Amino acid sequence: MVNAVGQPVADIGQHLGVVSAVLAAFGLGSNLTYALVGSVLRRWLGRGARLLWFNRSLALVLVFTAAWMVAV
């Protein structure tokens, strides 16, 4: 194993600990953000015809994505 500057890592356990801590922090942060955005969207989409337009918009994005993937 080598570090970011290309030198050998002295302690593989320490390296594993640092990498695991960074991955855990990013995982926790992204999951909390996903839950918060989902909670806000749930309240916002619960009023009127917003859910219908949201679903139609995402369906349109999905169609454009599929068309782009076929074209590539």
Protein Blocks (a to p, Z undefined) as FASTA:
>chain_A
ZZfkopacfblmlmmmmmmmmmmmmmmmmmmmmmmmmmmmmmmmmgcjllmmmmmmmmmm
mmmmmmmmmmZZ
